[in-house]
């Protein structure tokens, strides 16, 4: 059974997220180590960190796609790992690669979920799909196939597909990856605008410093599976922590390049 859906898209209660002492191990490798953070209802919360730091694994726990070794994630008062939570919370995940079905048109990609779950009749599905497409200025792309879309359009379609689910919690996994700076800025504007229009809580995993510091209400930096710092976005414009400063504003040093340092560290 799916959560009840409204007659008018994108209307509903907004949820916050609480991560408490979350640890995740894959065999002998600890990917998340006692991670705790709180995302307030209705805010844009950005999670940043180097590759392999555990941020995408953290997002999967929030989405209920991974089971914790210890600790917990709660969406409002609900356990994120409990399948029953999906009957109480509208949650949508925008995948990094878009995950569009290549054999379906844009319209049918968006209509697939409500059709499969029999959320409403075709008239209601059309209203929901076209509303989402209009928000992302994609109405003219409704009958196109993913192969006919640019990278930026695919990202927008993926976000529109998430909106069809009337999300109260919207999760983004690297939404600006593989995009040029202008399209990356466009996606950032979309995320911020959607929060204003729908009051949805947004959690964004990203490497994009400009996105996080321009639209994030708060930012968490995760390194080596631990939360290194959490604060308002403006607090990270001139970070005092050398490790965070090196991550957010790395200096290119041709006389002592990083790959040489890595070689030395591995010897």
C-alpha positions as CSV (number, residue, x, y, z in Angstrom):
1,X,0.0,0.0,0.0
2,X,1.4,3.4,-1.0
3,X,1.0,6.6,1.1
4,X,-2.1,8.6,0.3
5,X,-1.7,11.1,-2.5
6,X,-3.4,14.4,-2.7
7,X,-5.7,15.6,-5.5
8,X,-3.4,18.6,-6.0
9,X,0.3,17.7,-6.5
10,X,3.0,18.7,-4.0
11,X,0.8,19.4,-1.0
12,X,1.6,17.8,2.3
13,X,3.5,17.7,5.6
14,X,7.2,18.3,5.5
15,X,9.5,16.0,7.5
16,X,12.9,16.4,9.1
17,X,15.6,13.7,9.4
18,X,17.6,12.7,12.4
19,X,20.7,10.5,12.0
20,X,21.9,9.0,15.4
21,X,25.2,7.3,15.9
22,X,25.1,5.6,12.5
23,X,27.8,3.1,11.7
24,X,28.0,1.1,8.6
25,X,30.5,-1.7,7.9
26,X,31.1,-3.7,4.7
27,X,33.0,-6.6,6.0
28,X,36.0,-5.3,7.9
29,X,35.7,-1.8,6.3
30,X,34.0,0.9,8.3
31,X,32.4,3.3,5.8
32,X,30.3,5.4,8.3
33,X,31.6,5.8,11.8
34,X,29.2,7.0,14.5
35,X,27.6,9.6,12.3
36,X,25.0,12.0,13.9
37,X,23.2,14.9,12.3
38,X,19.8,16.6,12.2
39,X,18.1,18.0,9.1
40,X,15.3,20.4,9.9
41,X,11.9,20.3,8.2
42,X,11.9,22.4,5.0
43,X,15.6,23.2,4.8
44,X,18.2,22.5,2.1
45,X,20.9,20.5,3.8
46,X,24.0,19.7,1.8
47,X,26.4,16.9,2.5
48,X,29.9,17.4,1.1
49,X,33.1,15.3,1.3
50,X,35.9,13.8,-0.7
51,X,35.3,10.8,-2.9
52,X,35.0,7.7,-0.8
53,X,34.1,9.6,2.4
54,X,30.8,7.8,2.8
55,X,28.3,10.6,1.8
56,X,26.4,8.5,-0.8
57,X,26.2,5.6,1.6
58,X,24.7,8.0,4.2
59,X,22.2,9.1,1.6
60,X,21.2,5.5,0.9
61,X,20.6,5.0,4.6
62,X,18.3,8.0,4.7
63,X,16.5,6.6,1.6
64,X,16.1,3.2,3.3
65,X,18.2,1.4,0.7
66,X,20.9,0.3,3.2
67,X,20.7,-1.3,6.7
68,X,22.9,0.2,9.4
69,X,25.4,-1.9,11.3
70,X,24.4,0.2,14.3
71,X,22.6,3.4,15.0
72,X,19.5,4.6,13.2
73,X,17.9,7.1,10.8
74,X,14.5,8.6,11.5
75,X,12.3,10.6,9.1
76,X,10.1,12.5,11.5
77,X,9.1,9.9,14.0
78,X,9.5,7.0,11.5
79,X,12.4,4.6,11.2
80,X,13.9,5.1,7.7
81,X,14.9,1.4,7.5
82,X,11.3,0.2,8.1
83,X,9.5,-0.5,4.8
84,X,6.2,0.7,6.4
85,X,7.7,4.2,6.5
86,X,7.1,4.4,2.7
87,X,3.4,4.2,3.5
88,X,3.7,7.3,5.7
89,X,6.3,9.5,4.0
90,X,6.5,10.6,0.4
91,X,10.3,10.2,-0.3
92,X,11.9,10.6,-3.7
93,X,15.5,10.1,-4.7
94,X,17.1,11.8,-7.7
95,X,19.9,9.5,-8.8
96,X,23.2,10.8,-10.0
97,X,22.9,9.3,-13.5
98,X,19.2,10.1,-13.8
99,X,18.2,6.4,-14.1
100,X,15.7,7.1,-16.9
101,X,14.3,4.2,-18.8
102,X,15.7,4.6,-22.4
103,X,12.7,2.8,-24.0
104,X,10.2,5.1,-22.5
105,X,9.3,8.7,-23.5
106,X,9.8,11.5,-20.9
107,X,6.1,11.5,-20.2
108,X,6.0,7.7,-19.7
109,X,9.1,7.8,-17.5
110,X,7.2,10.2,-15.2
111,X,4.0,8.3,-15.4
112,X,5.5,4.9,-14.7
113,X,5.4,5.1,-10.8
114,X,1.8,6.3,-10.4
115,X,0.7,3.8,-13.0
116,X,2.5,0.8,-11.4
117,X,1.2,1.7,-8.0
118,X,-2.3,2.6,-9.3
119,X,-2.2,5.9,-7.5
120,X,-4.9,7.5,-9.7
121,X,-6.5,7.2,-13.1
122,X,-4.9,8.4,-16.3
123,X,-6.5,11.9,-16.0
124,X,-4.9,12.3,-12.6
125,X,-1.6,10.9,-13.8
126,X,-1.6,13.4,-16.7
127,X,-2.3,16.3,-14.4
128,X,0.5,15.2,-12.1
129,X,3.0,14.6,-14.9
130,X,2.3,17.8,-16.8
131,X,2.4,19.8,-13.6
132,X,5.9,18.5,-12.9
133,X,7.1,19.1,-16.4
134,X,5.8,22.6,-16.4
135,X,7.6,23.4,-13.2
136,X,10.9,22.3,-14.9
137,X,10.0,24.0,-18.2
138,X,10.0,20.6,-19.9
139,X,6.5,20.5,-21.5
140,X,7.9,20.4,-25.0
141,X,10.1,17.4,-24.2
142,X,7.2,15.2,-23.0
143,X,7.3,12.9,-26.1
144,X,11.0,12.8,-26.4
145,X,13.2,9.8,-25.4
146,X,16.2,10.0,-23.1
147,X,18.6,9.5,-26.1
148,X,17.3,12.8,-27.5
149,X,18.0,14.8,-24.4
150,X,21.1,16.8,-23.3
151,X,22.7,16.0,-20.0
152,X,21.1,18.9,-18.3
153,X,17.6,18.0,-19.6
154,X,18.1,14.4,-18.3
155,X,18.8,15.9,-14.9
156,X,15.7,18.0,-15.1
157,X,13.6,15.1,-16.2
158,X,14.9,13.0,-13.2
159,X,13.9,15.8,-10.9
160,X,10.5,16.1,-12.5
161,X,10.0,12.4,-12.1
162,X,10.7,12.7,-8.4
163,X,8.1,15.6,-8.1
164,X,5.4,13.3,-9.5
165,X,5.7,11.4,-6.3
166,X,4.7,14.5,-4.3
167,X,7.8,14.3,-2.1
168,X,7.9,15.5,1.4
169,X,11.6,14.6,1.5
170,X,13.6,15.0,-1.6
171,X,17.1,13.4,-1.8
172,X,19.7,14.4,-4.5
173,X,22.8,12.3,-5.3
174,X,25.4,14.6,-7.0
175,X,22.7,16.5,-9.0
176,X,25.3,18.7,-10.9
177,X,27.8,16.0,-11.8
178,X,28.9,15.9,-15.5
179,X,27.3,19.3,-16.1
180,X,28.9,22.5,-17.4
181,X,29.0,25.4,-14.9
182,X,26.0,27.2,-16.4
183,X,23.8,24.0,-16.3
184,X,25.1,23.3,-12.8
185,X,24.0,26.7,-11.7
186,X,20.6,26.1,-13.3
187,X,20.1,22.8,-11.4
188,X,21.1,24.7,-8.2
189,X,18.4,27.3,-8.9
190,X,15.9,24.5,-9.5
191,X,16.6,22.9,-6.1
192,X,16.2,26.2,-4.3
193,X,13.1,27.2,-6.3
194,X,11.4,23.8,-5.6
195,X,12.0,24.3,-1.8
196,X,10.2,27.6,-2.0
197,X,7.3,26.3,-4.1
198,X,6.7,23.0,-2.3
199,X,8.2,23.5,1.1
200,X,9.9,20.1,0.6
201,X,12.9,19.1,2.8
202,X,15.9,18.7,0.5
203,X,19.1,16.7,1.3
204,X,21.8,17.2,-1.4
205,X,25.0,15.1,-1.6
206,X,27.4,17.0,-3.7
207,X,31.0,17.8,-4.6
208,X,29.8,21.2,-6.0
209,X,31.1,23.9,-3.6
210,X,29.1,26.6,-5.4
211,X,25.8,24.7,-5.1
212,X,26.3,24.0,-1.4
213,X,27.4,27.5,-0.4
214,X,24.9,29.3,-2.5
215,X,21.6,27.5,-1.8
216,X,22.4,25.3,1.3
217,X,20.8,26.4,4.5
218,X,23.3,24.2,6.3
219,X,26.3,22.1,5.3
220,X,27.9,19.0,6.7
221,X,31.4,17.9,5.8
222,X,32.1,14.2,6.0
223,X,35.6,12.8,5.9
224,X,36.7,9.2,6.4
225,X,33.2,8.2,7.4
226,X,32.9,10.9,10.2
227,X,31.2,14.2,10.3
228,X,34.1,16.7,10.4
229,X,31.9,19.9,10.7
230,X,28.3,21.1,10.4
231,X,27.1,24.7,10.2
232,X,25.5,27.4,8.1
233,X,26.8,27.6,4.5
234,X,28.5,31.0,5.1
235,X,30.6,29.4,7.8
236,X,32.4,27.4,5.2
237,X,33.4,30.3,2.9
238,X,36.7,30.7,4.9
239,X,37.0,27.6,7.0
240,X,39.6,27.5,9.7
241,X,40.0,23.7,9.6
242,X,43.0,23.0,7.2
243,X,41.5,19.8,6.0
244,X,38.2,21.4,5.1
245,X,39.9,24.4,3.6
246,X,42.0,22.1,1.4
247,X,38.9,20.2,0.3
248,X,36.8,23.3,-0.5
249,X,39.5,25.6,-1.9
250,X,42.4,23.4,-3.0
251,X,45.5,25.2,-4.2
252,X,47.2,23.8,-7.3
253,X,50.9,23.4,-6.5
254,X,52.9,22.3,-9.5
255,X,56.2,22.2,-7.5
256,X,54.7,19.7,-5.0
257,X,51.7,18.1,-6.7
258,X,49.2,16.0,-4.7
259,X,49.7,12.8,-6.7
260,X,53.4,12.8,-5.7
261,X,52.4,13.2,-2.1
262,X,50.0,10.2,-2.5
263,X,52.9,8.1,-4.0
264,X,55.1,8.9,-1.0
265,X,52.3,8.1,1.5
266,X,51.7,4.7,-0.1
267,X,55.4,3.7,-0.1
